[in-house]
């Protein structure tokens, strides 16, 4: 009898173990199936995400190369989306915004037509005024110049002086690893070197946009004496040709922005400079290919937009020269001088068009 009881107990134990193994096996099988389903769902979601992202990126790439097409894309996608497909997976894109900043929305669909993923790419224009100096062809900082701000060029390299640049450096599309390394050796810590994928474009100056005639020989402009257009004085002056000590100035004051298109020549001789009061900003425009001689006396405060000109900068002094110099070529001095980047956006400039676009922010 005792042996039979032992056999019965062993049988029960075997059955329990077998039952436990069945339960564990079922659980493992269920977990395996669930995991495979999860992986499949994740893979499908990942594919949809990259299709949506690729769709937005394709539109971005086109508009970076062809910025003038932005208006037509915005108009088209108000009526219906721009469509495409990748590996048989369709996507739709919409473009909304304006020339200074716009958003590309891209929606990817699964093979059965369900929405799989949606992404947004914010595009912003390159701000030329986010530079102390930007030169199209040649940028020679000069030997003893201290630059507090960003500098850039469409060219592959920059001729640096003895002082490190306290700002980011942008090089053109043809920059080599050696050019980039050289730039990295000439910037202060915490700053970086960027490389353009396409050259920036200088929008043209239209003289019609400067309707107010400033009397010849004017060196003092009080905005209270003129009618402003949305806070901007838009005037035309035949030339600026002044020289003397630091007290000799082309001076703008009264508040707002002063935008002056120069039809003749621009020369600041001696230590004469261009300056403003604290409530006024001064912008000089020049579309000729002649040289601008800017001796840049201490305390100057001006932005010069001269897309075709060479700026010969021969300044010096203890006080910084504040502003931005946008030109074809920039040749700096060997004298001690500090150039400090001003502040402004492309919307401040009286020009038509944009310099270029860059990918700013991705979001879901």
C-alpha positions in Angstrom: 0.0 0.0 0.0 2.8 2.4 0.9 4.5 1.7 -2.5 1.2 2.5 -4.3 0.9 5.8 -2.4 4.5 6.7 -3.4 3.7 5.9 -7.0 0.6 8.0 -6.9 2.5 11.0 -5.4 5.1 10.7 -8.0 2.5 10.7 -10.7 0.9 13.8 -9.3 4.3 15.5 -9.2 5.0 14.6 -12.8 1.6 15.9 -13.9 2.2 19.2 -12.0 5.6 19.7 -13.5 4.1 18.9 -17.0 1.3 21.4 -16.4 3.8 24.0 -15.3 5.9 23.4 -18.4 2.8 23.7 -20.6 1.9 27.0 -18.9 5.4 28.3 -19.2 5.6 27.2 -22.8 2.4 28.9 -23.6 3.5 32.1 -21.9 6.8 32.1 -23.7 5.0 31.5 -27.0 2.6 34.3 -26.2 5.5 36.7 -25.3 7.3 35.7 -28.5 4.3 36.3 -30.7 3.5 39.6 -28.9 7.1 40.7 -29.3 7.1 39.8 -33.0 3.9 41.8 -33.4 5.4 44.7 -31.5 8.6 44.6 -33.6 6.4 44.5 -36.8 4.4 47.5 -35.6 7.5 49.4 -34.7 9.1 48.6 -38.0 6.0 49.8 -39.9 6.0 53.0 -37.8 9.7 53.5 -38.4 9.3 53.1 -42.1 6.4 55.6 -42.2 8.4 58.1 -40.2 11.4 57.9 -42.6 9.1 58.2 -45.6 7.5 61.3 -44.1 10.9 62.7 -43.2 12.3 62.0 -46.6 9.4 63.7 -48.2 9.9 66.9 -46.2 13.6 66.7 -46.8 13.1 66.5 -50.6 11.1 69.7 -50.6 13.6 71.4 -48.3 16.5 70.4 -50.7 14.7 71.8 -53.7 13.9 75.1 -52.0 17.5 75.5 -50.7 18.7 75.3 -54.3 15.7 77.2 -55.7 14.5 79.6 -53.0 12.5 81.6 -55.6 10.1 78.7 -55.9 8.8 79.1 -52.3 5.8 81.2 -53.3 4.6 78.7 -55.9 4.9 75.8 -53.4 2.9 77.7 -50.8 0.2 78.6 -53.4 0.1 75.0 -54.8 -0.3 73.3 -51.4 -3.1 75.7 -50.4 -5.1 73.9 -53.2 -3.7 70.4 -52.6 -0.6 68.6 -51.4 2.6 67.9 -53.3 2.6 64.1 -53.5 5.2 61.4 -53.9 6.1 57.9 -52.9 9.1 56.0 -51.5 9.2 52.1 -51.9 5.6 52.2 -52.8 4.6 54.2 -49.7 2.8 57.5 -50.5 3.4 60.8 -48.8 1.9 64.3 -49.0 3.6 67.6 -48.3 2.3 71.0 -47.5 4.2 74.3 -47.3 3.0 77.2 -45.2 4.6 80.5 -44.0 6.4 83.4 -45.6 9.8 84.1 -47.1 11.7 84.6 -43.8 10.4 81.4 -42.2 8.2 78.5 -43.4 7.1 75.0 -42.3 7.0 71.9 -44.4 4.5 69.4 -43.2 4.9 65.8 -44.5 2.4 62.9 -44.0 3.3 59.3 -44.9 0.7 56.6 -45.4 0.9 52.9 -45.0 0.5 50.4 -47.8 -3.2 50.0 -46.9 -3.8 53.8 -47.0 -3.7 54.6 -43.3 -1.8 57.6 -41.9 1.5 56.2 -40.7 3.5 59.3 -39.6 3.5 63.1 -39.7 6.5 65.3 -39.3 7.2 69.1 -39.5 10.3 70.8 -40.7 10.8 74.5 -39.9 13.0 76.2 -42.5 14.6 79.6 -41.8 16.5 82.0 -44.1 20.1 82.6 -43.6 20.6 85.9 -41.8 23.4 87.8 -43.4 23.2 90.3 -40.6 24.0 87.5 -38.1 27.6 88.2 -39.2 30.1 90.9 -38.4 31.5 90.2 -41.9 30.2 88.1 -44.8 32.2 88.2 -48.0 31.3 86.4 -51.2 34.7 85.9 -52.7 37.5 87.0 -50.4 37.6 87.5 -46.7 40.9 88.7 -45.2 40.4 89.7 -41.6 43.6 91.6 -41.3 46.5 90.9 -38.9 45.6 92.5 -35.6 41.8 92.7 -35.8 39.7 91.4 -32.9 36.3 90.2 -34.2 33.5 89.7 -31.8 30.8 88.0 -33.9 30.3 85.5 -36.7 32.1 85.7 -40.0 31.5 83.8 -43.3 32.2 83.5 -47.0 31.0 81.6 -50.0 34.6 80.9 -50.8 36.4 77.8 -49.5 38.7 79.6 -47.1 39.4 82.7 -45.0 42.7 84.6 -44.5 42.9 84.8 -40.8 45.1 87.2 -38.7 46.8 86.7 -35.4 43.7 87.0 -33.2 41.2 84.3 -32.7 37.7 85.0 -33.9 35.1 85.2 -31.1 32.3 83.7 -33.2 31.2 81.0 -35.6 32.8 80.7 -39.0 30.9 79.7 -42.2 32.8 78.4 -45.2 31.5 77.8 -48.8 30.6 74.5 -50.3 34.1 73.9 -51.8 35.9 74.0 -48.5 38.2 71.1 -47.9 38.9 69.3 -44.6 42.1 71.2 -44.5 40.2 74.6 -44.9 37.8 73.6 -42.2 40.7 72.5 -39.9 42.4 75.8 -40.5 39.3 77.7 -39.6 38.9 75.6 -36.4 42.4 76.6 -35.4 41.4 80.3 -35.7 38.3 80.5 -33.5 37.9 80.8 -29.8 36.6 77.9 -27.8 32.8 77.2 -27.7 32.5 78.3 -31.3 32.2 76.2 -34.4 32.8 76.0 -38.2 29.9 75.5 -40.5 29.9 74.6 -44.2 27.3 75.8 -46.7 25.7 73.2 -49.0 25.1 75.8 -51.6 26.4 79.4 -51.8 24.4 82.2 -50.3 22.8 84.6 -52.8 23.0 88.4 -52.3 19.5 89.8 -53.1 19.7 92.8 -55.4 19.3 96.4 -54.4 16.4 98.3 -56.2 17.0 102.1 -56.2 13.2 102.5 -56.5 12.9 101.4 -52.9 14.7 104.5 -51.7 12.4 107.3 -52.8 13.4 110.2 -50.6 16.2 112.4 -52.0 18.8 113.4 -49.3 20.6 116.7 -50.2 24.1 116.3 -51.5 26.8 116.8 -48.9 24.5 115.8 -46.0 26.4 114.2 -43.1 23.7 114.7 -40.3 20.4 113.0 -40.6 17.6 113.6 -38.1 14.7 111.2 -38.8 12.3 113.7 -37.3 12.9 115.8 -40.4 11.6 113.1 -42.8 8.5 111.0 -43.3 9.2 107.4 -42.2 7.7 104.3 -43.8 7.0 101.9 -40.9 9.7 103.4 -38.8 12.2 103.4 -41.7 13.7 106.4 -43.6 14.4 105.2 -47.1 16.6 107.8 -48.9 19.0 108.2 -51.7 22.3 110.2 -51.4 24.8 110.9 -54.1 28.0 110.1 -52.1 29.6 110.0 -48.7 33.1 111.5 -48.7 34.3 112.7 -45.3 37.6 112.7 -43.6 39.1 114.1 -40.4 39.3 113.0 -36.7 36.9 110.9 -34.7 34.6 113.8 -34.2 34.0 113.9 -38.0 30.9 111.7 -38.5 28.1 110.7 -40.8 25.6 110.8 -38.0 22.0 109.5 -38.0 19.7 110.2 -35.0 16.1 110.7 -34.0 15.0 107.1 -33.7 14.0 104.4 -36.1 16.0 103.0 -39.0 17.9 105.0 -41.6 18.4 103.3 -44.9 20.5 105.2 -47.4 21.3 104.1 -51.0 24.5 105.7 -52.2 24.7 106.3 -56.0 28.3 107.6 -56.1 31.1 106.6 -53.8 31.7 105.9 -50.1 34.9 107.1 -48.4 35.6 107.6 -44.7 39.1 109.1 -44.5 41.3 109.8 -41.5 39.4 108.5 -38.4 36.0 109.8 -39.5 33.2 107.4 -39.0 29.5 106.6 -39.3 27.6 106.6 -36.0 24.1 106.9 -34.5 22.3 107.6 -31.3 21.1 104.7 -29.2 17.6 104.8 -30.7 18.7 104.7 -34.4 20.1 102.2 -36.8 22.1 103.1 -39.9 22.2 101.0 -43.1 24.2 102.0 -46.2 23.5 100.3 -49.5 25.9 100.3 -52.5 25.5 98.3 -55.7 28.6 99.2 -57.6 31.7 97.1 -57.9 34.0 99.9 -56.8 36.0 99.9 -53.6 34.6 101.3 -50.4 37.3 102.9 -48.2 36.3 102.6 -44.6 38.8 103.9 -42.2 36.4 103.1 -39.4 37.2 105.5 -36.7 36.5 104.3 -33.1 32.9 104.1 -32.1 31.4 103.6 -35.6 28.0 102.0 -35.7 26.8 101.0 -39.2 25.7 98.2 -41.4 27.0 98.3 -45.0 25.3 96.1 -47.7 27.5 96.2 -50.8 27.1 92.9 -52.6 29.4 93.8 -55.5 32.0 95.9 -53.8 35.4 95.5 -52.0 35.5 97.0 -48.6 39.0 98.2 -47.7 38.7 98.4 -43.9 41.6 100.5 -42.5 40.2 101.3 -39.1 41.8 101.6 -35.7 41.3 102.8 -32.2 40.2 101.6 -28.8 36.4 101.7 -29.2 34.8 98.9 -31.3 33.3 99.4 -34.7 29.8 98.0 -34.4 27.8 96.6 -37.3 27.8 94.2 -40.2 29.8 94.4 -43.4 28.2 92.4 -46.3 30.3 92.6 -49.5 32.0 90.8 -52.3 35.5 91.1 -50.9 36.7 92.3 -47.4 40.3 93.4 -46.8 41.1 94.1 -43.2 43.9 96.2 -41.7 47.1 95.3 -39.9 46.3 97.9 -37.2 44.6 97.2 -33.9 40.9 97.4 -34.2 37.8 95.6 -32.8 34.8 94.8 -35.0 31.7 93.8 -33.0 28.7 92.3 -34.7 25.6 94.4 -34.7 22.1 92.9 -34.5 19.4 92.7 -37.1 17.5 90.4 -39.4 17.0 90.1 -43.1 13.6 91.7 -42.6 15.4 94.9 -41.6 17.2 95.2 -45.0 15.5 97.0 -48.0 16.1 94.2 -50.5 13.9 91.7 -52.4 14.5 88.0 -52.0 16.5 85.9 -49.6 20.1 84.8 -49.3 19.2 81.1 -48.8 17.5 78.7 -46.4 18.6 76.1 -43.9 16.9 73.3 -41.9 16.2 74.7 -38.5 13.9 72.4 -36.4 12.4 68.9 -36.9 9.3 68.1 -34.9 6.5 65.5 -34.8 
